[in-house]
Amino acid sequence: MKADIHPANHPVLFIDGDHEWVGVSTLTSNDTKVIDGITHYVVPVDISAFSHPFYTGTKRLVDTAGRVEKFMRRYGNQMQNQGKK
């Protein structure tokens, strides 16, 4: 790797609600926490694998048939008229 072209990585503590995990990132913050003698930047995250609906199994069902019908109502006439030109 070339020297002095990559951003500096720091030890970071990510917090998502009740879940905390340690990682390395270029993110920094004003809050810090010492874990095992190492100072970590504390970065709160809104969503993670612990709270994302895909990973928790609480995903909602999408009504694709209704969306297609809505699209055809709006643009169906335009699509038919394009072939007549």
C-alpha distances in whole Angstrom, upper triangle without the diagonal:
4,6,9,9,9,12,14,15,18,21,23,27,28,31,33,37,38,34,32,28,25,22,18,18,17,21,23,27,30,31,30,31,30,30,30,29,26,26,25,26,28,28,31,30,33,33,31,31,34,36,35,38,36,35,39,41,43,42,44,46,46,49,47,51,52,49,50,53,53,50,53,56,54,53,55,57,54,53,57,57,54,56,59,58
4,7,6,8,12,13,15,19,22,24,28,29,33,35,38,39,36,33,30,27,23,20,19,18,21,23,27,30,31,30,32,31,31,31,30,27,27,26,26,29,29,32,31,34,34,32,33,36,38,37,40,38,38,41,43,45,44,46,48,47,50,49,53,53,50,51,55,54,51,54,57,54,53,56,58,55,54,57,58,55,56,60,58
4,6,7,10,11,14,17,20,23,27,28,32,34,38,39,35,32,29,26,23,19,18,16,20,21,25,27,29,28,29,29,29,29,28,25,25,24,24,27,27,31,31,34,34,32,34,36,38,37,41,39,38,41,44,45,44,47,49,49,52,51,54,55,52,53,56,55,53,56,58,56,55,57,60,57,56,59,60,57,59,62,60
4,6,8,9,12,16,19,21,25,26,30,32,36,37,34,31,28,25,22,18,17,14,18,19,22,24,27,26,28,28,28,29,27,24,23,23,22,25,25,29,29,32,32,31,33,35,37,36,39,39,38,40,43,44,43,46,48,47,51,50,53,54,50,52,55,54,52,55,57,54,53,56,58,56,55,58,59,56,58,61,59
4,7,9,12,16,19,21,25,26,29,31,35,36,33,30,28,25,21,18,16,13,17,18,22,25,27,26,28,29,29,30,29,25,24,23,22,25,24,27,27,30,30,29,31,34,35,34,37,36,35,38,41,42,41,43,45,44,47,46,50,50,47,48,52,50,48,51,53,51,50,52,55,52,51,55,55,52,54,57,56
4,7,9,13,16,18,21,22,26,28,31,33,30,27,24,21,18,14,12,10,14,16,19,22,24,23,25,25,26,27,26,22,22,20,19,22,21,24,24,27,27,26,27,30,31,30,34,33,32,35,37,39,38,40,42,42,45,44,48,48,45,46,50,48,46,49,52,49,48,51,53,51,50,54,54,51,53,57,55
4,6,10,13,15,18,19,23,25,28,30,27,24,22,19,16,12,9,7,10,12,16,18,20,20,22,23,23,25,24,20,19,17,16,18,18,21,21,24,24,24,26,28,29,28,32,31,31,33,36,37,36,39,41,40,44,43,47,47,44,45,49,47,45,49,51,48,48,51,53,50,50,53,54,52,54,57,55
4,7,10,12,16,17,21,24,27,28,25,22,20,17,14,10,8,6,9,10,14,16,18,17,19,19,20,21,20,16,15,14,13,16,16,20,20,24,24,23,25,27,29,29,32,32,31,33,36,37,37,39,42,42,45,45,48,49,46,48,51,49,48,51,53,51,50,53,56,53,53,56,57,55,57,60,59
4,7,9,13,14,18,21,24,25,22,19,16,13,10,6,5,5,8,9,13,16,16,15,16,17,17,18,18,14,13,11,11,14,14,17,18,21,22,20,22,24,26,26,29,29,27,30,33,34,34,37,39,40,43,43,47,47,44,46,49,48,47,50,52,50,50,52,55,53,52,56,57,54,56,60,59
4,6,10,12,16,19,22,22,20,16,14,11,8,5,5,6,7,7,11,13,13,11,13,13,13,15,14,11,9,8,8,11,12,15,17,20,21,20,21,23,24,25,29,29,27,29,32,33,34,37,39,40,43,44,47,47,45,47,50,49,48,51,53,51,51,54,57,54,54,57,59,56,59,62,61
4,7,10,13,17,19,20,17,13,11,7,6,5,7,9,9,9,11,13,12,10,10,10,10,12,12,8,7,5,7,9,11,14,15,19,20,18,20,20,22,24,27,27,25,27,30,31,32,35,38,39,43,43,47,47,45,47,50,49,48,52,53,52,52,54,57,55,55,58,60,57,60,63,62
4,6,10,13,16,16,14,10,8,6,5,5,6,9,8,7,9,12,10,9,9,10,10,13,13,10,8,5,5,6,7,10,12,15,16,15,17,17,19,20,24,25,23,24,28,28,29,32,35,36,40,40,44,44,42,44,47,46,45,49,50,49,49,52,55,53,52,56,57,55,58,61,60
4,6,10,13,13,10,7,6,5,6,8,9,12,10,10,10,12,10,8,8,10,9,12,13,11,9,6,6,5,6,8,10,14,14,13,15,15,17,19,22,23,21,22,25,26,27,30,34,35,38,39,43,43,41,44,47,45,45,48,50,48,49,52,55,53,52,56,57,56,58,61,61
4,7,10,11,8,6,5,6,7,10,10,12,10,11,11,13,11,11,11,13,13,16,17,15,13,9,8,6,5,6,7,10,11,10,12,12,13,15,19,20,18,18,22,23,24,27,30,31,35,36,39,39,37,40,43,41,41,45,46,45,45,48,51,50,49,53,54,53,55,58,58
4,6,7,6,5,7,9,11,13,14,16,13,13,12,14,12,12,12,14,14,17,19,17,15,12,11,7,6,5,6,9,10,9,12,10,11,14,17,19,17,17,21,21,22,25,29,30,33,35,38,38,37,39,42,41,41,44,45,44,45,48,51,50,49,53,54,53,55,58,58
4,6,5,6,9,12,13,16,16,18,15,16,15,17,15,16,15,18,17,21,22,21,19,16,14,11,9,6,5,6,7,7,9,8,8,10,14,16,14,14,17,17,19,21,25,26,30,31,35,35,33,36,39,37,38,41,42,41,42,45,48,47,46,50,52,50,53,56,56
4,6,8,11,14,17,19,19,22,19,19,17,19,16,17,16,19,18,22,24,22,21,18,16,13,12,8,8,8,9,10,12,9,9,12,15,17,16,14,18,17,19,22,25,27,30,32,36,35,34,37,40,38,39,42,43,42,44,46,49,48,48,51,53,52,54,57,58
4,7,10,14,17,20,20,23,20,20,19,20,17,17,16,18,17,20,22,21,20,18,17,14,13,11,11,12,12,12,13,9,10,14,16,18,16,15,18,18,21,23,27,29,33,35,38,38,37,40,42,41,42,45,46,45,47,49,52,51,51,54,56,55,57,60,61
4,7,10,13,17,18,20,18,19,18,20,17,17,15,17,15,18,21,19,19,16,16,13,12,10,10,11,11,9,10,7,9,13,16,17,14,14,17,18,20,23,27,29,32,34,38,37,36,39,42,41,41,45,46,45,46,48,52,51,50,53,55,54,56,59,60
4,7,10,13,15,18,16,16,16,17,14,13,12,13,12,15,17,16,15,12,12,10,10,9,10,12,12,10,12,10,12,15,18,19,17,17,20,21,23,26,30,31,35,36,40,40,39,41,44,43,43,47,48,47,48,50,53,52,51,55,57,55,57,61,61
4,7,10,12,16,14,15,16,18,15,14,12,13,11,13,16,14,14,11,12,10,10,11,11,14,13,11,11,11,14,16,19,20,17,17,21,22,24,27,30,32,36,37,40,41,39,42,45,44,43,47,48,47,48,50,53,52,51,55,57,55,57,60,60
4,7,10,13,13,13,14,17,14,12,11,11,9,11,13,11,11,8,10,9,10,12,13,16,16,13,14,14,17,18,22,22,20,21,24,26,27,30,33,35,38,39,43,43,41,44,47,46,45,49,50,49,50,52,55,54,53,56,58,56,58,61,61
4,7,10,11,12,14,17,15,14,13,14,12,14,15,12,12,9,10,11,10,13,13,16,16,13,14,15,18,19,22,22,20,22,25,26,27,30,33,34,38,38,42,43,41,43,46,45,44,47,49,48,48,50,54,52,51,54,56,54,56,59,59
4,7,9,10,13,16,16,14,14,14,14,15,16,12,12,9,10,11,11,14,14,18,18,16,17,18,21,21,25,24,22,24,28,29,29,33,35,36,40,40,43,44,42,44,47,46,45,48,50,48,48,51,54,52,51,55,56,54,56,59,58
4,5,8,11,15,15,14,15,16,16,18,18,15,13,10,9,11,10,13,13,16,17,15,17,19,20,21,24,24,23,25,28,29,29,32,34,35,38,38,42,42,40,42,45,44,43,46,48,46,46,48,51,49,48,52,53,51,53,57,56
4,7,10,14,15,14,16,18,18,20,20,16,14,12,10,12,11,14,14,18,18,18,20,22,23,23,26,26,25,28,31,31,31,34,36,36,40,39,43,43,40,42,46,44,43,46,48,46,46,49,51,49,48,52,53,51,53,56,55
4,7,11,12,12,14,17,17,20,20,16,14,11,8,9,8,11,12,15,16,16,19,20,21,21,25,25,24,26,29,29,29,32,35,35,38,38,42,42,39,41,44,43,42,45,47,45,45,48,50,48,48,52,53,51,53,56,55
4,7,9,9,12,14,16,19,18,14,11,9,6,8,7,11,13,16,18,18,21,22,22,23,27,28,27,28,31,31,32,34,37,37,41,41,45,44,42,44,47,45,44,48,49,47,48,51,53,51,51,55,56,54,56,59,58
4,5,7,11,14,16,19,18,15,12,9,6,6,6,10,12,15,18,18,22,22,22,23,27,28,27,28,32,31,32,34,37,38,41,42,45,45,42,45,48,45,45,49,50,48,48,51,54,52,52,56,56,55,57,60,59
4,7,10,13,16,19,18,16,12,10,7,8,9,12,15,18,20,21,25,24,25,26,30,31,30,31,34,34,34,37,40,40,44,45,48,47,45,48,50,48,48,52,52,50,51,54,57,55,55,59,59,58,61,63,62
4,7,10,13,17,16,14,10,9,6,5,8,10,14,17,19,20,23,22,23,25,28,30,28,29,32,32,33,35,39,40,43,44,48,47,45,48,50,48,48,52,53,51,52,55,57,56,56,59,60,59,61,64,64
4,7,10,13,12,10,6,5,4,5,9,12,15,18,20,20,23,22,23,25,29,30,29,29,33,33,34,37,40,41,45,46,49,49,47,50,52,50,50,54,55,53,54,57,59,58,58,61,62,61,63,66,66
4,6,10,10,8,6,5,7,7,10,13,16,19,21,20,22,21,23,25,29,30,28,28,32,32,34,37,40,41,45,46,50,49,48,51,53,51,51,55,56,55,55,58,61,60,59,63,64,63,65,68,68
4,7,6,5,4,6,9,10,14,16,19,22,24,22,24,23,25,28,31,32,30,30,34,34,36,39,43,44,48,49,52,52,50,53,56,54,54,58,59,58,58,61,64,62,62,66,67,65,67,71,70
4,5,5,6,7,10,11,14,16,19,22,23,21,22,21,24,26,30,30,28,28,32,33,35,38,41,43,46,47,51,51,50,52,55,54,54,57,59,57,58,60,63,62,61,65,66,65,67,70,70
4,6,8,10,14,15,18,20,22,26,26,24,25,24,27,29,32,33,30,30,34,35,37,41,44,45,49,50,54,54,52,55,58,57,57,60,61,60,61,63,66,65,64,68,69,67,69,73,72
4,7,9,13,15,18,21,23,27,28,26,27,26,29,31,35,35,32,33,37,38,40,43,46,48,51,52,56,56,54,57,60,59,58,62,63,62,62,65,68,66,65,69,70,69,71,74,74
4,6,10,12,15,18,21,25,25,24,25,25,27,29,33,33,30,31,35,36,38,41,44,45,49,50,53,54,52,54,57,56,55,59,60,59,59,62,65,63,62,66,67,65,67,71,70
4,7,9,13,16,19,22,24,23,24,24,26,28,32,32,30,31,35,35,37,40,43,44,48,48,52,52,50,53,55,54,53,57,58,57,57,60,63,61,61,64,65,64,66,69,68
4,6,9,12,15,19,20,19,21,21,22,24,28,29,27,27,31,32,33,36,39,40,44,45,48,48,46,49,52,50,50,53,55,53,54,56,59,57,57,60,62,60,62,65,65
4,6,10,13,16,18,18,20,20,21,23,27,28,26,27,30,31,32,34,38,38,42,43,46,46,44,47,49,48,47,51,52,50,51,54,56,55,54,58,59,57,60,63,62
4,7,10,13,15,15,18,17,18,20,24,25,24,24,28,28,29,32,35,36,39,40,44,44,42,44,47,45,45,49,50,48,49,52,55,53,53,56,58,56,58,61,61
4,6,10,12,12,15,15,16,17,21,22,21,22,25,25,26,28,32,32,36,37,41,40,38,41,43,42,41,45,46,44,45,48,51,49,49,53,54,52,55,58,57
4,7,9,10,14,13,13,15,18,20,19,19,23,22,23,25,29,30,33,34,38,37,35,38,41,39,39,43,44,42,43,46,49,47,47,51,52,51,53,56,56
4,6,7,11,11,10,11,15,17,16,16,20,19,20,22,25,26,30,31,34,34,32,35,37,36,36,39,40,39,40,42,45,44,44,47,49,47,50,53,53
4,7,11,11,9,9,13,15,15,15,18,17,17,19,22,23,26,28,31,30,29,32,34,32,33,36,37,36,37,40,43,41,41,45,46,45,47,50,50
4,7,8,6,6,9,11,11,11,14,14,14,16,20,21,24,25,29,29,27,30,32,31,31,35,36,35,36,38,41,40,40,43,45,44,46,49,49
4,5,5,6,9,10,9,10,13,14,14,17,20,22,25,26,30,30,29,31,34,33,33,36,38,37,38,40,43,42,41,44,46,45,47,50,50
4,6,5,8,8,6,8,11,12,13,16,19,21,25,26,29,30,28,31,34,33,33,36,38,37,38,40,43,42,41,45,47,45,47,50,51
4,6,9,10,7,7,11,12,13,17,20,22,26,27,31,31,30,33,35,35,35,38,40,39,40,42,45,45,44,47,49,48,50,53,53
4,6,9,7,6,10,10,11,14,18,19,23,25,28,28,27,30,33,32,32,35,37,36,37,39,43,42,41,45,47,46,48,51,51
4,6,6,6,9,8,9,12,15,16,20,22,25,25,24,27,29,29,29,32,33,33,34,36,39,39,38,41,43,42,44,47,48
4,6,5,6,5,5,8,11,13,17,19,22,22,21,24,27,26,27,30,31,31,32,34,37,37,36,39,41,41,42,45,46
4,6,6,7,6,9,11,13,17,18,21,22,21,23,26,26,26,29,31,31,32,33,37,36,35,38,40,39,41,44,45
4,6,8,9,12,15,17,21,22,25,26,25,27,30,30,30,33,35,35,35,37,40,40,39,42,44,43,44,48,49
4,6,8,11,14,17,21,22,25,26,26,28,31,30,31,34,35,36,37,38,42,41,40,43,46,45,46,49,50
4,6,9,11,14,18,19,22,23,23,26,28,28,29,32,33,34,35,36,39,39,38,41,43,43,44,47,49
4,6,10,13,16,18,21,21,21,24,26,26,27,30,31,32,33,34,38,38,37,40,42,42,43,46,48
4,7,9,13,15,18,18,18,21,23,23,24,27,28,28,29,31,34,34,33,36,39,38,40,43,44
4,6,10,12,15,15,15,18,20,20,21,24,25,25,27,28,32,32,31,34,36,36,38,40,42
4,7,9,12,12,13,15,17,17,19,21,22,23,25,25,29,30,29,31,34,34,35,38,39
4,6,9,9,9,12,14,14,15,17,19,20,21,22,25,26,25,27,30,30,31,34,36
4,6,6,7,9,10,11,13,15,16,17,19,19,23,24,23,25,28,28,29,32,34
4,5,5,6,9,10,11,12,14,15,16,17,20,21,20,22,25,25,26,29,31
4,5,5,6,9,10,11,12,14,15,15,19,20,19,20,23,24,25,27,29
4,5,5,6,9,10,11,12,14,14,18,19,19,20,23,24,25,27,29
4,5,5,6,9,10,11,12,13,16,17,17,19,21,22,23,26,27
4,5,5,6,9,10,10,10,14,15,14,16,19,19,20,23,25
4,5,5,6,9,10,9,13,14,14,15,18,19,20,22,25
4,5,5,6,9,9,12,14,14,16,18,19,21,23,25
4,5,5,6,7,11,11,11,13,15,16,18,20,22
4,5,5,4,8,9,9,11,13,14,16,18,20
4,6,6,8,10,11,12,14,16,17,19,21
4,6,8,8,10,12,13,14,17,18,20
4,6,5,6,9,10,11,13,15,16
4,5,5,6,9,10,12,13,15
4,5,5,6,9,11,11,13
4,5,5,6,9,10,11
4,6,5,7,10,11
4,6,6,7,10
4,5,5,7
4,5,6
4,6
4
